[in-house]
Amino acid sequence: MEDLLPEISNLLHDHKGQDISVLDLRKFEIWTDFFVIATTSSRTHMDGLERHLKEYCREREIEILGSSRKSADDEWRLLDLHVPCLGSVIIHLMSKHARDFYELERLWSSIT
């Protein structure tokens, strides 16, 4: 399972996810251990990435604790994974607009 984060990053990259980031949040001792963030080009692209991620998790018996619901203004989707021996991984699939607005990498780096 230690290869999970690079594998997820590669899966997102292979399916045209953009600007993929992995944030290690273990030092904060909060509700999650890692964020994986990727920008999507459209709602259809977001749907496809989510489908590929769910299939990947199903094949590897990785538990998905939850995922956000689709909405009319669907610009940000989450998948919350529980990974044995690694911890909690939250995958953020975001439109460019949402990614630029929320700036998760800057937000979390400013906390340190």
C-alpha positions as CSV (number, residue, x, y, z in Angstrom):
1,M,0.0,0.0,0.0
2,E,3.0,2.4,0.3
3,D,2.9,2.8,-3.5
4,L,-0.7,4.1,-3.3
5,L,0.0,7.8,-3.5
6,P,2.2,7.6,-6.6
7,E,-0.2,5.2,-8.2
8,I,-3.2,7.5,-7.6
9,S,-1.1,10.4,-9.0
10,N,-0.2,8.4,-12.0
11,L,-3.8,7.3,-12.6
12,L,-4.9,11.0,-12.4
13,H,-2.1,12.0,-14.8
14,D,-2.9,9.1,-17.2
15,H,-6.5,10.3,-17.4
16,K,-5.5,14.0,-18.0
17,G,-5.8,15.3,-14.5
18,Q,-3.8,18.5,-14.3
19,D,-1.6,20.1,-11.7
20,I,-1.6,17.1,-9.4
21,S,-0.4,17.7,-5.8
22,V,0.1,15.4,-2.8
23,L,0.1,17.1,0.6
24,D,1.4,15.2,3.6
25,L,-0.7,16.4,6.5
26,R,0.4,13.9,9.1
27,K,2.3,16.5,11.2
28,F,-0.9,18.3,11.8
29,E,-2.5,15.3,13.5
30,I,-6.0,16.1,12.1
31,W,-8.8,14.1,10.5
32,T,-6.7,13.1,7.5
33,D,-3.2,12.1,6.7
34,F,-2.9,13.1,3.0
35,F,-4.6,15.3,0.4
36,V,-4.3,14.4,-3.3
37,I,-5.5,17.4,-5.4
38,A,-6.1,17.4,-9.2
39,T,-7.6,20.0,-11.5
40,T,-10.2,18.8,-14.0
41,S,-11.2,20.4,-17.3
42,S,-15.0,19.8,-17.2
43,R,-17.8,18.1,-15.2
44,T,-17.6,15.2,-17.6
45,H,-13.8,14.9,-17.0
46,M,-14.5,15.0,-13.2
47,D,-17.0,12.2,-13.5
48,G,-14.5,10.1,-15.5
49,L,-11.7,10.6,-13.0
50,E,-14.0,9.8,-10.1
51,R,-15.1,6.6,-11.9
52,H,-11.5,5.5,-12.5
53,L,-10.6,6.2,-8.9
54,K,-13.5,4.2,-7.6
55,E,-12.6,1.3,-9.9
56,Y,-8.9,1.5,-8.7
57,C,-10.1,1.4,-5.1
58,R,-12.5,-1.5,-5.7
59,E,-9.7,-3.6,-7.4
60,R,-7.3,-3.0,-4.5
61,E,-10.0,-3.4,-1.8
62,I,-9.5,0.1,-0.5
63,E,-12.4,1.4,1.5
64,I,-14.1,4.6,0.3
65,L,-15.5,6.1,3.5
66,G,-17.4,8.7,1.5
67,S,-17.6,10.9,-1.5
68,S,-19.3,14.2,-2.1
69,R,-22.6,14.4,-3.9
70,K,-22.9,15.8,-7.4
71,S,-24.5,19.2,-7.7
72,A,-25.6,21.5,-10.5
73,D,-22.5,23.7,-9.9
74,D,-20.2,20.7,-9.5
75,E,-16.7,22.3,-9.2
76,W,-15.2,20.3,-6.4
77,R,-15.6,16.6,-5.6
78,L,-14.1,14.6,-2.7
79,L,-13.3,11.0,-2.2
80,D,-12.4,10.0,1.4
81,L,-10.3,6.8,1.4
82,H,-9.2,4.6,4.4
83,V,-6.0,2.9,3.4
84,P,-4.5,0.3,5.8
85,C,-0.9,1.0,6.8
86,L,-1.1,4.5,5.3
87,G,-4.1,6.2,6.9
88,S,-6.7,8.5,5.5
89,V,-6.4,10.0,2.0
90,I,-8.8,12.6,0.8
91,I,-8.8,13.1,-3.0
92,H,-9.9,16.5,-4.2
93,L,-11.1,16.8,-7.9
94,M,-11.5,20.5,-8.6
95,S,-12.3,22.7,-11.5
96,K,-9.7,25.3,-12.3
97,H,-12.0,28.0,-10.9
98,A,-12.4,26.2,-7.6
99,R,-8.7,25.3,-7.4
100,D,-7.7,29.0,-8.0
101,F,-10.3,30.3,-5.5
102,Y,-9.6,27.9,-2.6
103,E,-5.8,27.6,-3.0
104,L,-5.6,24.5,-0.8
105,E,-1.8,24.1,-1.1
106,R,-1.2,27.7,0.0
107,L,-3.7,27.4,2.8
108,W,-2.1,24.3,4.3
109,S,1.5,25.6,3.7
110,S,0.6,28.8,5.6
111,I,-0.4,26.8,8.7
112,T,3.1,25.4,9.3
